[in-house]
């Protein structure tokens, strides 16, 4: 079951205070970026955060699950946190800060 566009739009809006937040459709699901760094996935209308030490510290004891078959486990953010804009924005900031900058794309000839 693919994620609904409305769910992704809501989450992007909730994360907006973290920086430049956008979503990109990938294989029927969505990747969420903060300042150019992919930090979250929305799969089957569930929010998954890239596992980092900062995210784990902010989440406490996070539930882990693979966002799609044969993927490594990511942290699952329960729906009861989705309405707390400040909490989600801080989660995005902390997670993205720990991730490396995106790799430069090679120009095609």
N, CA, C and O of each residue as an XYZ file, in Angstrom:
436
protein
N       0.841     -1.185      0.000
C       0.000      0.000      0.000
C       0.884      1.246      0.000
O       1.710      1.417      0.897
N       0.723      2.087     -0.964
C       1.519      3.313     -1.065
C       0.994      4.378     -0.106
O      -0.163      4.348      0.313
N       1.857      5.300      0.221
C       1.483      6.397      1.105
C       0.620      7.401      0.359
O       0.713      7.534     -0.862
N      -0.216      8.102      1.102
C      -1.086      9.108      0.516
C      -0.362     10.445      0.457
O       0.388     10.786      1.372
N      -0.578     11.195     -0.598
C       0.044     12.502     -0.764
C      -0.329     13.429      0.394
O       0.497     14.225      0.840
N      -1.558     13.331      0.879
C      -2.005     14.178      1.987
C      -1.195     13.953      3.257
O      -0.906     14.901      3.987
N      -0.830     12.710      3.522
C      -0.009     12.393      4.691
C       1.356     13.043      4.562
O       1.854     13.638      5.518
N       1.959     12.937      3.398
C       3.282     13.500      3.154
C       3.238     15.025      3.244
O       4.116     15.633      3.857
N       2.233     15.640      2.644
C       2.094     17.097      2.695
C       1.959     17.573      4.135
O       2.564     18.577      4.511
N       1.175     16.869      4.944
C       0.994     17.217      6.354
C       2.327     17.150      7.092
O       2.672     18.071      7.834
N       3.073     16.072      6.895
C       4.347     15.908      7.591
C       5.375     16.950      7.153
O       6.107     17.481      7.990
N       5.440     17.245      5.878
C       6.367     18.273      5.394
C       6.021     19.605      6.053
O       6.919     20.337      6.468
N       4.752     19.924      6.154
C       4.326     21.160      6.811
C       4.712     21.150      8.295
O       5.150     22.169      8.828
N       4.552     20.023      8.947
C       4.899     19.914     10.366
C       6.403     20.076     10.586
O       6.811     20.640     11.602
N       7.218     19.606      9.679
C       8.680     19.699      9.785
C       9.220     21.069      9.347
O      10.411     21.330      9.516
N       8.394     21.926      8.803
C       8.835     23.156      8.132
C       9.745     24.045      8.973
O      10.622     24.702      8.412
N       9.578     24.093     10.265
C      10.399     24.966     11.110
C      11.846     24.482     11.221
O      12.694     25.201     11.749
N      12.136     23.292     10.737
C      13.482     22.724     10.843
C      14.445     23.296      9.807
O      15.660     23.216      9.989
N      13.935     23.862      8.743
C      14.774     24.370      7.660
C      14.028     24.234      6.352
O      12.801     24.320      6.317
N      14.766     24.024      5.277
C      14.144     23.814      3.969
C      13.772     22.341      3.885
O      14.637     21.478      3.738
N      12.474     22.061      3.981
C      11.986     20.677      4.007
C      11.210     20.409      2.724
O      10.380     21.213      2.299
N      11.499     19.263      2.120
C      10.809     18.878      0.892
C      10.642     17.364      0.872
O      11.267     16.642      1.650
N       9.794     16.904     -0.025
C       9.569     15.465     -0.193
C       9.750     15.113     -1.654
O       9.477     15.914     -2.548
N      10.216     13.900     -1.874
C      10.416     13.400     -3.232
C       9.825     11.998     -3.304
O      10.108     11.145     -2.462
N       9.005     11.775     -4.318
C       8.389     10.465     -4.489
C       9.435      9.480     -4.993
O      10.185      9.766     -5.927
N       9.469      8.304     -4.349
C      10.423      7.271     -4.732
C       9.749      5.911     -4.637
O       9.422      5.454     -3.542
N       9.543      5.271     -5.760
C       8.992      3.919     -5.808
C       7.648      3.806     -5.097
O       7.394      2.810     -4.420
N       6.799      4.792     -5.237
C       5.473      4.758     -4.630
C       5.448      5.243     -3.191
O       4.373      5.377     -2.607
N       6.592      5.504     -2.619
C       6.695      6.031     -1.263
C       7.420      7.366     -1.342
O       7.654      7.870     -2.440
N       7.782      7.954     -0.199
C       8.364      9.285     -0.197
C       9.588      9.380      0.697
O       9.642      8.779      1.770
N      10.567     10.145      0.238
C      11.730     10.507      1.044
C      11.539     11.962      1.450
O      11.095     12.779      0.644
N      11.873     12.291      2.703
C      11.757     13.664      3.188
C      13.165     14.194      3.445
O      13.995     13.533      4.069
N      13.409     15.400      2.948
C      14.720     16.039      3.028
C      14.645     17.289      3.892
O      13.653     18.018      3.870
N      15.701     17.523      4.647
C      15.858     18.763      5.410
C      17.193     19.365      5.000
O      18.245     18.760      5.201
N      17.142     20.553      4.430
C      18.350     21.225      3.943
C      19.173     20.321      3.024
O      20.401     20.294      3.102
N      18.485     19.589      2.161
C      19.141     18.743      1.173
C      19.559     17.367      1.656
O      20.074     16.570      0.872
N      19.347     17.072      2.935
C      19.738     15.770      3.492
C      18.499     14.910      3.725
O      17.554     15.341      4.386
N      18.505     13.697      3.181
C      17.379     12.792      3.396
C      17.453     12.259      4.829
O      18.414     11.586      5.202
N      16.432     12.567      5.619
C      16.432     12.149      7.016
C      15.237     11.281      7.388
O      15.214     10.691      8.468
N      14.248     11.197      6.507
C      13.043     10.438      6.840
C      12.430      9.814      5.595
O      12.673     10.249      4.470
N      11.630      8.784      5.830
C      10.844      8.137      4.784
C       9.399      8.053      5.252
O       9.131      7.908      6.445
N       8.485      8.143      4.321
C       7.081      7.874      4.602
C       6.713      6.677      3.740
O       6.658      6.770      2.514
N       6.463      5.558      4.397
C       6.133      4.309      3.714
C       4.874      3.732      4.346
O       4.786      3.609      5.568
N       3.907      3.381      3.519
C       2.625      2.868      4.012
C       2.019      3.805      5.050
O       1.457      3.349      6.046
N       2.129      5.110      4.823
C       1.617      6.145      5.726
C       2.185      6.040      7.132
O       1.518      6.390      8.105
N       3.418      5.557      7.238
C       4.143      5.524      8.515
C       5.403      6.356      8.352
O       6.001      6.379      7.277
N       5.809      7.042      9.422
C       6.990      7.906      9.395
C       8.183      7.166      9.969
O       8.152      6.683     11.100
N       9.237      7.086      9.164
C      10.487      6.439      9.562
C      11.594      7.488      9.556
O      11.720      8.262      8.607
N      12.397      7.510     10.621
C      13.515      8.449     10.743
C      14.817      7.677     10.617
O      14.964      6.591     11.177
N      15.755      8.243      9.880
C      17.063      7.609      9.704
C      17.709      7.417     11.076
O      17.744      8.355     11.873
N      18.213      6.231     11.361
C      18.792      5.989     12.685
C      20.121      6.724     12.885
O      21.107      6.453     12.200
N      20.123      7.642     13.824
C      21.329      8.362     14.237
C      21.329      8.412     15.764
O      20.299      8.188     16.400
N      22.467      8.701     16.333
C      22.553      8.816     17.797
C      21.672      9.959     18.297
O      21.026      9.835     19.338
N      21.645     11.072     17.558
C      20.838     12.223     17.963
C      19.341     11.891     17.925
O      18.592     12.282     18.820
N      18.918     11.178     16.899
C      17.508     10.797     16.802
C      17.134      9.850     17.934
O      16.068      9.983     18.535
N      18.002      8.906     18.221
C      17.721      7.959     19.300
C      17.629      8.672     20.639
O      16.751      8.363     21.445
N      18.517      9.616     20.886
C      18.483     10.371     22.134
C      17.190     11.178     22.248
O      16.617     11.265     23.334
N      16.726     11.764     21.157
C      15.508     12.576     21.165
C      14.269     11.694     21.312
O      13.318     12.070     21.998
N      14.276     10.530     20.675
C      13.119      9.634     20.718
C      13.047      8.810     22.001
O      11.979      8.309     22.352
N      14.148      8.667     22.692
C      14.168      7.822     23.889
C      14.449      6.384     23.484
O      15.539      6.078     23.003
N      13.503      5.526     23.668
C      13.602      4.124     23.244
C      12.735      3.941     22.003
O      11.580      3.529     22.111
N      13.278      4.242     20.830
C      12.453      4.189     19.621
C      12.123      2.772     19.174
O      12.910      1.840     19.334
N      10.930      2.650     18.610
C      10.558      1.393     17.969
C      11.292      1.363     16.632
O      11.388      2.383     15.950
N      11.803      0.209     16.263
C      12.513      0.066     14.994
C      11.764     -0.902     14.090
O      11.188     -1.889     14.546
N      11.788     -0.596     12.801
C      11.168     -1.466     11.801
C      11.752     -1.102     10.445
O      12.161      0.040     10.234
N      11.795     -2.058      9.525
C      12.252     -1.725      8.170
C      11.146     -0.965      7.431
O       9.984     -1.367      7.483
N      11.491      0.121      6.749
C      10.468      0.883      6.027
C       9.920      0.157      4.797
O       8.810      0.442      4.347
N      10.689     -0.766      4.266
C      10.267     -1.557      3.112
C      10.977     -2.905      3.212
O      11.959     -3.024      3.945
N      10.505     -3.918      2.494
C      11.111     -5.251      2.607
C      12.614     -5.236      2.336
O      13.085     -4.582      1.406
N      13.338     -5.951      3.148
C      14.783     -6.160      3.056
C      15.599     -4.904      3.356
O      16.790     -4.861      3.049
N      14.984     -3.885      3.946
C      15.714     -2.684      4.372
C      16.199     -2.878      5.802
O      15.649     -3.682      6.555
N      17.227     -2.138      6.162
C      17.671     -2.130      7.550
C      16.625     -1.380      8.373
O      15.901     -0.541      7.836
N      16.539     -1.676      9.669
C      15.551     -0.984     10.506
C      15.830      0.517     10.637
O      16.979      0.941     10.765
N      14.774      1.296     10.601
C      14.791      2.732     10.867
C      13.930      2.959     12.095
O      13.220      2.051     12.527
N      13.981      4.156     12.663
C      13.142      4.487     13.821
C      11.745      4.870     13.339
O      11.589      5.639     12.391
N      10.742      4.322     14.004
C       9.352      4.616     13.667
C       8.844      5.689     14.620
O       8.991      5.563     15.836
N       8.248      6.743     14.074
C       7.665      7.807     14.892
C       6.166      7.566     14.955
O       5.479      7.573     13.933
N       5.672      7.355     16.156
C       4.248      7.079     16.363
C       3.401      8.281     15.952
O       3.835      9.428     16.056
N       2.210      8.003     15.493
C       1.291      9.042     15.034
C       0.918     10.061     16.086
O       0.545     11.183     15.744
N       1.007      9.703     17.369
C       0.642     10.672     18.405
C       1.643     11.820     18.509
O       1.337     12.826     19.149
N       2.818     11.710     17.909
C       3.804     12.803     17.876
C       3.620     13.707     16.656
O       4.194     14.794     16.613
N       2.850     13.292     15.685
C       2.745     14.024     14.432
C       2.132     15.410     14.587
O       2.407     16.286     13.767
N       1.319     15.637     15.599
C       0.668     16.937     15.772
C       1.543     17.954     16.491
O       1.179     19.126     16.575
N       2.685     17.529     17.010
C       3.576     18.420     17.759
C       4.660     18.967     16.828
O       5.711     18.349     16.658
N       4.394     20.128     16.229
C       5.291     20.736     15.251
C       6.702     20.964     15.796
O       7.688     20.629     15.140
N       6.792     21.532     16.989
C       8.101     21.854     17.558
C       8.914     20.592     17.803
O      10.116     20.559     17.539
N       8.261     19.560     18.303
C       8.934     18.291     18.583
C       9.460     17.674     17.291
O      10.606     17.227     17.231
N       8.620     17.650     16.261
C       9.042     17.083     14.972
C      10.158     17.908     14.331
O      11.102     17.353     13.769
N      10.046     19.242     14.419
C      11.078     20.096     13.832
C      12.419     19.864     14.524
O      13.457     19.822     13.864
N      12.404     19.716     15.838
C      13.652     19.465     16.564
C      14.229     18.097     16.198
O      15.444     17.953     16.064
N      13.375     17.108     16.037
C      13.821     15.787     15.596
C      14.500     15.889     14.230
O      15.562     15.305     14.016
N      13.893     16.624     13.318
C      14.473     16.804     11.979
C      15.817     17.523     12.052
O      16.781     17.098     11.414
N      15.889     18.609     12.824
C      17.146     19.361     12.960
C      18.262     18.485     13.515
O      19.371     18.473     12.981
N      17.972     17.761     14.573
C      18.990     16.919     15.214
C      19.459     15.800     14.291
O      20.653     15.515     14.201
N      18.516     15.179     13.613
C      18.863     14.073     12.719
C      19.676     14.577     11.534
O      20.718     14.007     11.211
N      19.211     15.636     10.885
C      19.896     16.169      9.706
C      21.289     16.695     10.061
O      22.213     16.582      9.256
N      21.446     17.260     11.239
C      22.748     17.795     11.645
C      23.806     16.704     11.735
O      24.993     16.969     11.550
N      23.381     15.494     12.015
C      24.325     14.387     12.157
C      24.648     13.695     10.831
O      25.572     12.885     10.765
N      23.909     14.004      9.799
C      24.105     13.353      8.503
C      25.126     14.107      7.666
O      25.242     15.327      7.780
N      25.870     13.387      6.823
C      26.843     14.065      5.955
C      26.135     14.872      4.875
O      24.986     14.586      4.538
N      26.809     15.873      4.334
C      26.197     16.643      3.246
C      25.964     15.744      2.031
O      26.681     14.764      1.829
N      24.961     16.083      1.231
C      24.711     15.262      0.038
C      25.895     15.288     -0.912
O      26.582     16.302     -1.038
N      26.124     14.187     -1.566
C      27.231     14.080     -2.521
C      26.928     14.938     -3.749
O      25.783     15.036     -4.192
N      27.963     15.546     -4.278
C      27.797     16.363     -5.485
C      27.491     15.449     -6.663
O      28.101     14.391     -6.819
N      26.558     15.862     -7.471
C      26.214     15.062     -8.645
C      27.218     15.317     -9.754
O      27.683     16.440     -9.949
N      27.540     14.270    -10.465
C      28.447     14.388    -11.610
C      27.651     14.908    -12.805
O      26.504     14.515    -13.014
N      28.262     15.786    -13.577
C      27.620     16.317    -14.767
C      27.656     15.273    -15.865
O      28.651     14.575    -16.058
N      26.560     15.188    -16.569
C      26.492     14.266    -17.704
C      27.126     14.906    -18.918
O      27.017     16.114    -19.128
N      27.775     14.107    -19.699
C      28.405     14.620    -20.936
C      27.451     14.563    -22.094
O      27.807     14.951    -23.207
